[in-house]
Amino acid sequence: MHQPHKNAVLSGPCNLVTGALGFVGSHLLRSLVAAGIPTVGIDRLDDPPPRLGIFERAGEIEGLPGAIRYRGPLGEFIYYQQDLLDAASLSAKFATLRPVMVYHLAAQSSAGASFDDPAGTLAANLTGTTNLLEAIRALPDAERPILLSVGSAEEYGAQPEPWVPIRED
C-alpha cells in the first residue's frame, strides 16, 4: 500500500501537476489548492505569467533554485519550469519532490497541431510520458506516486451519431 511521506521541499506529501499552466492544469491547481493539498505544478514555460487565474506570482523560494511561489485567496502552490523531454532534470525533480500523486496533463492535445508538427507531437506525448514514467520508476517502490494520465476523446476518432457524445463505458 502506498504510504504518504514527507519530501524535501514541502512540509508533507504533495501532488504534482504536469502541464500546470494549460487550461485544464490551471483549473486542477486551483481545486487542489482550495482543498488544502500541497501542490507543485510543472510546465515547460521558462517565464511563467505574473498571474495565473486567481494566483499571483509571489517570487522565487529561497533555497529552492528555480521554484516560483504563486499565492492567491485559496492558498499557494509551487511552480517549476520543467520540459518532460529533459529526462535527467525530471528525475532529479522527482527525487527531490517525492509526490504522492501525479496528474499528467502535459501533452500536445490539438489534433490540428499534431498534423502540423507530427514529430514534435510524438516527442511531447510519447517521449515526455516515457520520461515521466521512468522518473517515477526510479523512486523506491514504497515512494512511487499514483499516476493519473489524462487523454482526450480525440483518441477514439470519429464516432457514429448514436455514440455521440462519447460515454465512459
ChimeraX attribute file (.defattr): number of C-alpha atoms within 10 A of each C-alpha:
attribute: neighborCount
match mode: 1-to-1
recipient: residues
	/A:1	5
	/A:2	11
	/A:3	10
	/A:4	17
	/A:5	14
	/A:6	15
	/A:7	17
	/A:8	12
	/A:9	16
	/A:10	16
	/A:11	10
	/A:12	16
	/A:13	21
	/A:14	24
	/A:15	21
	/A:16	28
	/A:17	26
	/A:18	24
	/A:19	24
	/A:20	26
	/A:21	24
	/A:22	15
	/A:23	10
	/A:24	12
	/A:25	21
	/A:26	18
	/A:27	14
	/A:28	18
	/A:29	26
	/A:30	21
	/A:31	13
	/A:32	20
	/A:33	20
	/A:34	15
	/A:35	11
	/A:36	12
	/A:37	17
	/A:38	21
	/A:39	22
	/A:40	27
	/A:41	25
	/A:42	25
	/A:43	21
	/A:44	17
	/A:45	14
	/A:46	11
	/A:47	7
	/A:48	15
	/A:49	11
	/A:50	12
	/A:51	13
	/A:52	18
	/A:53	12
	/A:54	13
	/A:55	20
	/A:56	16
	/A:57	19
	/A:58	15
	/A:59	12
	/A:60	16
	/A:61	12
	/A:62	9
	/A:63	8
	/A:64	11
	/A:65	9
	/A:66	15
	/A:67	19
	/A:68	21
	/A:69	18
	/A:70	20
	/A:71	19
	/A:72	18
	/A:73	10
	/A:74	15
	/A:75	17
	/A:76	24
	/A:77	23
	/A:78	22
	/A:79	23
	/A:80	23
	/A:81	17
	/A:82	20
	/A:83	19
	/A:84	27
	/A:85	19
	/A:86	13
	/A:87	18
	/A:88	11
	/A:89	14
	/A:90	21
	/A:91	21
	/A:92	13
	/A:93	16
	/A:94	19
	/A:95	18
	/A:96	13
	/A:97	20
	/A:98	27
	/A:99	29
	/A:100	21
	/A:101	18
	/A:102	22
	/A:103	21
	/A:104	20
	/A:105	25
	/A:106	26
	/A:107	20
	/A:108	18
	/A:109	16
	/A:110	12
	/A:111	13
	/A:112	10
	/A:113	12
	/A:114	14
	/A:115	11
	/A:116	11
	/A:117	12
	/A:118	14
	/A:119	11
	/A:120	15
	/A:121	20
	/A:122	14
	/A:123	16
	/A:124	19
	/A:125	18
	/A:126	14
	/A:127	17
	/A:128	21
	/A:129	19
	/A:130	16
	/A:131	18
	/A:132	22
	/A:133	13
	/A:134	14
	/A:135	21
	/A:136	23
	/A:137	14
	/A:138	14
	/A:139	15
	/A:140	10
	/A:141	10
	/A:142	11
	/A:143	20
	/A:144	21
	/A:145	23
	/A:146	14
	/A:147	16
	/A:148	12
	/A:149	12
	/A:150	10
	/A:151	12
	/A:152	9
	/A:153	11
	/A:154	11
	/A:155	9
	/A:156	8
	/A:157	8
	/A:158	10
	/A:159	11
	/A:160	9
	/A:161	8
	/A:162	7
	/A:163	9
	/A:164	9
	/A:165	10
	/A:166	12
	/A:167	7
	/A:168	5
	/A:169	3
